[in-house]
Amino acid sequence: MSKFPDSIDKITKARLRFSAFGSIVSIALAMFFIGILVYFAFFSHQLMQNISQKFEMEILFYGTVKEADIASFEQQLKLEPFIATSKLSSRADNVKTAIEAVGQNFMEILESNPINASILFTVKPQYANTDSLATISKSIMQSMIVRDVVYADVIVNTVLNNLITIEIVIFGISFIFIFIAILLIANVIRLNIYAKRLNIRSMLLVGATRNFVRKPFITKGFIQGVWGGILAIVALAATLYLGNQYIPQFIDFKYISILSLILLAIFIFSILFTIIIALLSVNKYIKINRDRLYL
């Protein structure tokens, strides 16, 4: 008995398995790419927040003001909505810093510019811009014991004022590439179902119900989504781990709960998206006109 039909059957099965494997890999790569972009946007946002929160302003007081009054002023300052952190720097600490900066002539500086305690504070990200900082400085300067409020104007003008623009650009670019990745997944799934459009028509002609026709394609989409999501999560977790080893200042595991939620969201999205695209694609060929079936 000839084995030729069996060999053809094996080749067909191998091609089907390779096609299914190719779809899973394509889905996994697209989900991995989407995950990388989401993490990049997230960590970029956190980096911008950290930059703004590390920007310090200093409140200088007149030399005759008592440290107790300055400490009381700091407690009131902490109640302001724009304050992120505040720290009282004592007179002794400021004198020590001045001596280290000035050197041998520090006594002449101290006689002409008496040093007192000061307050270092940072503002919340939404206040880290030129207009807000100017308003804050003006408000603090209204106190009779405050001599001046100092901060680096150059940093504000060149960095902090551009943080929102930088974030918008990063999120915009990430969204565009995520959209492209989603289109690629959808096309892979649609092409797989397009190749079986004649099988769909044959099943309908022999009396199969629409739900019966949909079921294997939705099941296949679910399975591919699960495996694609698993592979993407493994690759993303490995990338995050390696990234934390080499650039810990950017990829920070202190946000582990948020990182885990993003991984879970990628996995769920992989399953739901493949099911929805499979359902829409098979519905198209269930309802398609026979004359357009071969186009």
Buried (B, 14 or more C-beta within 10 A) or exposed (E): EEEEEEEEEEEEEEEEEEEBEEBBBBBBBBBBBBBBBBBBBBBBBBBBBEBBBEBBBBBBBEEEBEBEEBEEBBEEBEEBEBBBEBEBBBBEEBBEEBBEEEEEEBEEBBEEEEBBBBBBBBBBBEBBBEEBBEEBBEEBEEBEBBBEBEBEEEBBEEBBBEBBEBBEEBBEEBEEBBEEBBEBBBEBBBEBBBEBBEEBBEBBEEEBEBEEBBEBBBEBBBBBBBBBBBBBBEBBBEBBEEBBEEEEEEBBEEBEEEBEEBBEEBBEBBBBBBBBBBBEBBBBBBEBEEEEEEE
